[in-house]
Amino acid sequence: MSHDEIHYKLLKILEKNPEISQRKLARELGVSLGKANYCLHALVDRGLIKADNFKNSPNKRQYVYLLTPSGVMAKSQAALYFLKRKQQEYDALKHEISQLKLEVNAYDEAN
């Protein structure tokens, strides 16, 4: 999974569940806790998310992650980029399948 794809998925998860723990976020992304933490800090540094402590939580290490307007825009742009990339992959796979079908049909007709 590319760095951009992790950031996109991270933004998508945080948009739906801003109170998610870093440990659960790492599990959902399929990355280490350290990598999830690093990516979260990178998105905070870029101004795409804001991390705030829960006001009423006794656990002051627990955060709520909120997408900023820039984060919402970045998520939308990333979604468009991934949609285009997946469409290209789909088209290439469709072409490969049709070529394989031609090969199989040619082989069947020869035998």
C-alpha positions in Angstrom: 0.0 0.0 0.0 1.4 3.4 -1.0 2.0 6.3 1.4 -0.8 8.3 -0.4 -3.2 5.3 -0.2 -2.5 5.0 3.6 -3.2 8.8 4.0 -6.4 8.5 2.0 -7.7 5.5 4.0 -6.6 7.2 7.2 -8.6 10.3 6.3 -11.6 8.2 5.3 -11.5 6.3 8.6 -11.1 9.4 10.7 -14.0 11.1 9.0 -16.3 8.3 10.0 -14.7 7.6 13.5 -12.8 10.7 14.8 -12.5 9.1 18.3 -10.7 6.0 17.0 -7.6 4.9 19.0 -4.2 4.8 17.2 -4.0 1.1 17.9 -7.4 0.4 16.3 -6.5 2.7 13.4 -3.3 0.8 12.8 -5.2 -2.5 12.8 -7.7 -1.2 10.3 -5.0 0.2 8.0 -2.9 -3.0 8.3 0.2 -1.0 9.4 2.3 -0.9 12.6 1.3 1.4 15.5 4.4 3.5 14.8 3.5 4.0 11.2 0.0 5.0 12.0 1.3 7.5 14.6 3.8 8.8 12.0 1.1 9.2 9.4 -1.2 11.0 11.8 1.5 13.4 12.7 2.2 14.0 9.0 -1.4 14.9 8.4 -1.5 17.2 11.4 1.7 18.9 10.2 0.1 19.3 6.7 -3.0 20.9 8.3 -5.3 18.1 7.1 -6.4 16.9 10.5 -6.6 18.5 14.0 -6.0 16.3 17.1 -7.6 17.4 20.3 -7.7 15.7 23.7 -11.2 14.6 24.9 -12.4 17.3 27.2 -14.3 14.9 29.6 -12.0 11.9 29.3 -10.0 10.9 32.3 -7.4 9.4 29.8 -5.7 12.6 28.6 -3.8 10.6 26.0 -6.9 9.9 24.1 -7.6 12.2 21.1 -10.3 13.0 18.8 -9.1 13.5 15.2 -11.0 16.0 13.1 -10.6 16.7 9.4 -9.9 20.3 8.6 -11.5 21.9 5.5 -8.1 21.2 3.8 -8.4 17.6 5.0 -11.8 17.2 3.5 -10.5 18.6 0.2 -7.5 16.4 0.2 -9.6 13.3 0.9 -11.9 14.2 -2.1 -8.9 14.7 -4.3 -7.3 11.5 -3.2 -10.6 9.6 -3.8 -10.7 11.0 -7.4 -7.1 10.0 -7.9 -7.7 6.4 -6.6 -10.9 6.1 -8.6 -8.9 6.9 -11.8 -6.1 4.6 -10.9 -8.5 1.7 -10.1 -10.4 2.3 -13.4 -7.1 2.1 -15.3 -6.3 -1.2 -13.4 -9.7 -2.5 -14.2 -9.4 -1.6 -17.9 -6.0 -3.3 -18.1 -7.3 -6.4 -16.4 -10.3 -6.5 -18.7 -7.9 -6.3 -21.7 -5.7 -9.1 -20.3 -8.7 -11.3 -19.7 -10.0 -10.8 -23.2 -6.5 -11.7 -24.5 -6.4 -14.8 -22.4 -9.8 -15.9 -23.7 -8.6 -15.5 -27.3 -5.5 -17.7 -26.5 -7.7 -20.3 -24.8 -10.1 -20.3 -27.7 -7.3 -20.6 -30.2 -5.8 -23.5 -28.3 -9.2 -25.3 -28.1 -9.7 -24.9 -31.8 -6.3 -26.2 -32.6 -6.8 -29.3 -30.5 
